[in-house]
């Protein structure tokens, strides 16, 4: 009885490797999900070729690699709402406050010269075929497209992935404080978080708006909606 890979078994593995390739994965989250799936299937195929005789194993490995084309997701656009795959980054909670450990504001309204305090929490779902996580995030105070102040590497996560770590989301969080210029004009501004996971290439940008009022005394702030994405 032979225990190395047979042509029929290799054909079966090739069919598994081909599943999903006909339907293009055209956004980042679904592409990364497909990438992880293809990589696991390729590993399984290569493991089978190790059982083949020396004269056949090289050809079998080459056949595995030809059939298991792992997609490059670096140029794929972000997925629309509800279209994401298992791989992704998102901010799941945030709030503005007037002090470093102050209570969350129902209405994020500040005055020129105030310090804006901001806290956030997020989840990273890594590539299930990955071995580690390398997440970095910058936070910036913005006036439209203009950056007033940026805090690079506001959050950094470095972690080895073992066992179930590959299949579950990982929590991360951070806080930032920005002193508003005393001459800042009244209007709408934003705190922007830009996140990138270097191992998978996944990126996410989230913006949260707040108001700057005139020099009205505390208590006279107009009512505005806080934390808009």
Secondary structure, DSSP 8 states (H G I E B T S, - for coil): ---S--HHHHHHHHHHHHTTSSS---BHHHHHHHHHHHHHHHHHHHHHHTTS-HHHHHHHHHHHHHH------TT-B---TT---S-EEEEEEEEEESSTT----SS-EEETT-EEEEEEEEEEE--TT-SEEEEEEEEEEEETTEEEEEEEEEEEEEEE--GGGGGS-EEEEEEEEEE--TT--SEEEEEEEEEEETTTTEEEEEEEEEEEE-S--TT----------
